[in-house]
Amino acid sequence: MKTIFLIALLFPFAALAADYTLVIKDHRFEPAELIVPSGVKFKLVIDNQDATPEEFDSHALNREKVIGANSRITLYLGPLDAGRYPFDGELHEARGVLIVR
């Protein structure tokens, strides 16, 4: 019975794909194009290495988050259909796209 409980507890995490990271540096996203798999949930870490805050904004992903200076946030996304999901930094000129294949 304990084994079944442990498997049931860990099952939701088994469907997560790898972690992906976007870095904000010099008011730009690196990489500007990030490729992720379709049909799975994944974790996106956004690491702001600038000395000023930035706002990650994506209407396509329905996400809007302020990332403080020299800090990071984590977003849980998906599963997403194949396609292109643009995002930008509302406070500076940062632009990018999540490419789902």
N, C-alpha and C positions, 0 to 999 in steps of 0.2 A: 504494500500500500504506500509506503514511504517513497518508493521508486516512482510510482505513478504520479504522486504529488510533485516530486522534484521535476519530472519531465514536463508536466503541465505548467509548472512555474516558469521553466526556461523556454518553453515553446514560442512565446511571442518574440523573443529575441533572435530566434533562429532565422526568421524571415528578413532580418536586417542585412543589407549589403555592406560593403566596406564603408569606412568613414572617408569623407572628402573634406578638403580644406581650401578655403579661399583666403588669401592674404590681402589686406589693404595696406599699400605702401606707396608713399608719394602720391596719395589721393587717387590711386588706381587699383583695380582688382587684378590679382595674379593667381592663377591664370585668368585671362579675360574670357576664355572659353573653357568650360569645365564639362567633361563628358561623363555621364552616369548611365547606369543600365535602366531600362524601362521595366515596369511591372514589379518593382521591389521597393520596400521602404529603405531609407538610408539616412545617415546623420551627416549634416553639413556644418562644419565648424568655420566661423568667420573670424579671423584674427586681425584686428586693427593694430598695425604697428606704427601708425602715425601718432603725433602728439596732439591731434585734434579729433573730436568725435566724427563719426560718419553714420549715415542712416542707410541701411540696406532696404531697398524698396523694389518689390516685384508684384505688379498687378497680376501677371500670368500665374505666379505661384501663390498669390493671396497672402503675401508676407510683407511686413514693414516693421523693422527693428532698428533702434538706435544702438550703436556700438560705441562705447566710451573710448576715449584716448587710451592707447596701449592696453587694450583689453580684448576679450573674445566672447562670442556667444555661440550657442549650439542650436541649430534648427533640425527638427525631424521632419523629413519630407517623404512624399510618395505614398503608395506607388503612383508613378506618373506614366502617362502615355508617351510614346515616342514623339519628339518634336523639339522646338526651340523655345526656351523660357527666358526672356530677357530680364535683366535686373540692373539697377543703377544705384549710385550713391546720391542721395538728394542734396547733401550739403556741399559736395564737390563734383568734379567732372568724371568720377569713376563710373564705368559702364562695363557690362559683361553679359554673357549668355550661358545658361545651363542647357547643354545639348543632351537630350535623352534618346538613347538608341536601344 
